[in-house]
Amino acid sequence: MLEGPVADLVRKDKRFKELGLNPGDYADKKAVVALLLEHPELMQRPIVIRGKRAIIARPPEKIEALLS
């Protein structure tokens, strides 16, 4: 439902770095799912769903594009 790569679901923030993770290791669906199950705090939020489309609503202005 999301446009863009599945890796966009992962926050590459301070916590990601603290865990010593490599962004290149999380480019496919299985790796992203496994990572987010182990570290749910790394999931980008909020995710807004409308019909058959979904977006990561960061920044909040992205919601306008989904609703129009």
C-alpha positions in Angstrom: 0.0 0.0 0.0 2.9 2.3 0.6 4.7 4.0 -2.2 8.5 3.8 -2.0 10.8 1.2 -0.6 9.9 -0.9 2.4 13.1 0.4 4.1 11.3 3.7 4.5 9.3 2.1 7.3 12.5 2.0 9.5 13.5 5.1 11.4 17.3 5.6 11.0 17.6 7.7 14.1 19.7 7.8 17.2 18.3 4.4 18.4 19.1 2.8 15.1 22.7 4.0 15.5 22.9 2.9 19.1 21.9 -0.6 18.0 24.8 -0.6 15.6 22.6 -1.3 12.6 23.5 -0.9 9.0 20.8 0.7 6.7 21.9 -1.5 3.8 20.8 -4.6 5.8 17.2 -3.6 5.8 16.3 -3.2 2.1 14.0 -6.2 1.7 10.6 -6.9 3.3 11.7 -9.9 5.4 14.6 -8.0 7.0 12.4 -5.0 7.7 9.6 -7.1 9.3 12.1 -9.0 11.4 13.8 -5.8 12.6 10.5 -4.1 13.5 9.2 -7.1 15.4 12.4 -7.1 17.5 12.6 -3.2 17.8 9.1 -1.7 17.2 10.4 1.7 18.4 12.2 1.9 15.0 8.9 2.0 13.0 8.1 5.2 11.3 4.8 6.7 12.5 2.2 7.6 11.9 1.1 5.6 8.9 -2.2 6.8 7.5 -4.3 4.6 5.3 -7.0 5.7 2.9 -8.6 3.2 0.6 -5.8 1.2 -1.1 -3.1 3.8 -0.4 -1.0 4.4 2.7 1.6 7.0 3.6 4.1 7.7 6.3 2.7 11.0 7.5 6.0 12.7 8.4 5.9 15.5 8.0 2.1 16.0 8.6 1.7 17.9 5.4 1.9 14.6 3.5 -1.6 13.8 4.6 -3.0 16.5 2.4 -1.7 14.7 -0.7 -3.4 11.5 0.4 -6.7 13.1 1.0 -6.8 15.0 -2.3 
